[in-house]
Amino acid sequence: MENMLPLAIIVVPFIAALLSFAAGKIDKRMRDGLVFAASAGAFVGVISLIRMVLQGSIYTFKTYGLLFRVDEMSVILAFVTSTLWLMSIVYSTKYMEGKNNPDRYYASLLLTLAGCLGVAFSGGVMELFIFFEMASLVPYVLILHSHSSQAHKAASKYLYMSIVGGFLMFYGVVVTYWVKETGDFSVIGSGEALPVTALVAFLISFGIKGGIVPLHSWLPDAHSVSPSSVSCLLSGITVKVGMFGFIKLVYYISPAYFSENSVWVDVLLWMAVISIMLGSIVAIGQKRIKRMLAYSTISQMGYILLGIALMTHRGLVGALYHFFAHSLMKGSLFMIAGAVKHKKDIVYLEDFRGLGREMPITMMCYTVAALSMVGIPLFSGFTSKWYLGLGSLDAGKPFYLGVLLLSSLLNVIYFFPPAINAFFPKDTVHNKKGALRMDELHPLMLVPIMALIAGVIYGGIFDNFMLELASKATARIMIR
């Protein structure tokens, strides 16, 4: 029964996607109930696995020819995936009212959920490839959802780059089986190193999916034109699939290339630094909130890559913890961006002036998420940056601590003004003096945002289950 739970967590959303598409043709409420039940079931199943893992239940099993593994790292990705998906589906109930193709939308959401969960529990490179492709190709439909000319361009760019990444990953998988005669993560790291061509293929493939510079060009366009409930998942989860791949590559697939003073470690470190700085610098110049958040995601993925490439215990803890912290922060921010567009038709940052008077809860949630993104203490963003900074010093590379501090200052420049203008405007386009009118979000949109913000606050406590999982996962990885 224990072995079947991870499989059920993957299969149930997959089957529900097919059933929900058919149910939508019969009864909208039936479809919505089925979609919610599948996502809620995945969330509850992952919570059960976390309890087992924290009690020491780590195992690998094979079924239907596929190898699965349940450990601390897998449940970290599974938890943030199932949490954000559940919140996004609740949010979508109101957000997607009146929008086109809801049956296709919900079916695609569940298929992508199944793919991301499959990546989390993959026990070998073949399984990683299969679910990686599922999590990569299905979002094309979601990016294309509005069918605007911009959506078609962004979706096409995303699809072409995903196909290139998929072919490169397939090449890497084939070469891995040829050299190692197995794809099992628990054994492929030993013995003969992979050819450099396979290493480069994996790097490019995971870099495309993770939105790492210089392979990031699809990300701002796709995040900007997607429905905000989809942008929340693209930024919060699907790019993490690429970063998950980086961890597997560095520590499992071909660790022989990544050691102290290795040129490949330097390559990753500089990719991380350029992503961190370029993402933040370009974000400063954006006028549209979703495009600003998209470039911020590039910077944040640089943080995770930095933690992976530092090759230190606390650096990797910071990287794994940032899976959790960034997913909740950026997920809530994209939901807020969609909420103000849905409620006030606001897409430009300058139009946030005075919005805190009409939507105080929503804008307080934005403020908390912004404080966390900057790395202010008592929020989850600070916790991950703290460990990344310590990891930099542990590696004897204080330069990267300086990069983290500078990036936090840049975050202040583009995250704080909307919050300040919302509550302390010099003038406002929303309210004339004496004409204050509360106009908050519908609970189905507001509650998911508040739930994610509660997680952001909880993550600022230095004694929480996610930090315990990240620490245990790192310890297990480092002793390999």
Secondary structure, DSSP 4 states (H G I P E B T S, - for coil): -TTHHHHHHHHHHHHHHHHHHHHHTT-HHHHHHHHHHHHHHHHHHHHHHHHHHHTT--EEEEETTEEEEESHHHHHHHHHHHHHHHHHHHHHHHHTTT-S-HHHHHHHHHHHHHHHHHHHTB-BHHHHHHHHHHHHHTHHHHHTTT--HHHHHHHHHHHHHHHHHHHHHHHHHHHHHHHHS--BTTTTTSSSPPPHHHHHHHHHHHHHHHT-TTS-THHHHHHHHS-HHHHHHIIIIIHHHHHHHHHHIIIII-GGG-STT-HHHHHHHHHHHHHHHHHHHHHHT--BHHHHHHHHHHHHHHHHHHHHHT-SHHHHHHHHHHHHHHHHHHHHHHHHHHHHHHHH---BGGGGTTHHHHSHHHHHHHHHHHHHHHT-TTSHHHHHHHHHHHHHHHTT-HHHHHHHHHHHHHHHHHHHHHHHHHHS-SS-SS--TT-----PPPHHHHHHHHHHHHHHHHTTSSS-HHHHHHHHHHHHHHT-
